[in-house]
Amino acid sequence: MASARLRELMARGTALLGSEVAILCGAMSWVSERHLVSAVSNAGGFGLIACGAMTPELLDAEIAGTKALTGRPFGVNLITMHPQLMDLIAVCAKHGVGHVVLAGGLPPKGSIEAIKESGAKVICFAPALALAKKLMRSGVDALIIEGMEAGGHIGPVATGVLAQEILPELADELPIFVAGGIGRGEAIASFLEMGAAGVQLGTRFVCATESIAHPNFKKAFLRGNARDAIASVQIDPRLPVIPVRALKNAGTEAFTAKQREVAQMLDDGKVDMAAAQLEIEHFWAGALRRAVIDGDIENGSVMAGQSVGMVTKEQPVAEIIAELLEQADAALGGR
Ligand SMILES: Cc1cc2nc3c(=O)[nH]c(=O)nc-3n(C[C@H](O)[C@H](O)[C@H](O)COP(=O)(O)O)c2cc1C
């Protein structure tokens, strides 16, 4: 598989994850369930279950289902604002899950401690250098830095800039994984050379043969180009929108129209601020499921990163990982 040089560059990442290669398949709600997660781990990478809005009971079943499909390590991604976060952490602990990724904002008090008490490693997203340092002081075992090229919910800064700001300062202190916009192995090699312990990819794995995403969802990825994967835009300062990168479709247009309509209702005094903000938040509820599971790629949310143009065919996870490693090796050998 990987050359000695590549393995050496990934050594800190693989030591932390317990996998053969330091390539994480980022958790993707509805997509990252037992089949994709186990396939990634079985192929030597590191799979992550996307808990998303699952109840503790559903997560319990998903972890058990994944364990039945792989004996290799995998992790669970939890969203920090989930109302039952502590119960979800307890479910992970019950199963002896070795790695928990906390996504969607700074971890609430007690969550990092609870995960560490279970013996699991804690991995958090660091959106800026100051926050990376704060998380490190809170005892996290590793960080993910994710740029705005990524699919799904995104921050404002590009991967290349975050990598330059954070890796030189902190790469010696703890393992850091780089995510966002990675479609080929050459990019993996360059981030490893900058000090990253590994990488996380999402978009590139959506069209894996083992991914249960609806054929329409996969087709949209195969057709999509980088410029089609656009970040949602907030049109009124009173109505905050957390940007999401997705393929443009009728749904993304309707979202803009919805914001205008709600802003007008606010101007006319027909709704109060709380109701208006709720209406905006609710617009996308269920939209990802509609696209991934039901295949409604016109009105649903087809979350995808800018690397979507580098997804050219449906292929098994093992082939995707082998390709990435080959490209990374070729790049390292050529330098
Ligand atoms: C369809 C889709 C759904 C996603 N859902 C989640 C999620 O539920 N939680 C999360 O932390 N990240 C989520 N992400 C982000 C991925 O885990 C990963 O970090 C990202 O895809 C990496 O960037 P890339 O898309 O450029 O490879 C999602 C991404 C996609 C494409």
The ligand as an ORCA input file, in Angstrom:
! r2SCAN-3c Opt
* xyz 0 1
  C     -23.230     15.164      2.546
  C     -22.350     15.667      3.671
  C     -22.820     15.618      4.983
  C     -22.000     16.022      6.047
  N     -22.469     15.908      7.320
  C     -21.641     16.190      8.374
  C     -22.057     15.947      9.720
  O     -23.170     15.479      9.977
  N     -21.186     16.243     10.725
  C     -19.926     16.742     10.469
  O     -19.182     16.987     11.413
  N     -19.510     16.978      9.199
  C     -20.320     16.695      8.168
  N     -19.863     16.865      6.870
  C     -18.432     17.258      6.661
  C     -17.536     15.997      6.490
  O     -17.481     15.239      7.661
  C     -16.094     16.351      6.090
  O     -15.447     17.044      7.132
  C     -16.028     17.182      4.825
  O     -16.828     16.577      3.854
  C     -14.584     17.291      4.359
  O     -14.483     18.123      3.250
  P     -14.667     17.617      1.728
  O     -16.149     17.484      1.547
  O     -14.095     18.714      0.939
  O     -13.952     16.304      1.598
  C     -20.680     16.504      5.793
  C     -20.233     16.572      4.458
  C     -21.026     16.162      3.403
  C     -20.490     16.217      1.993
*
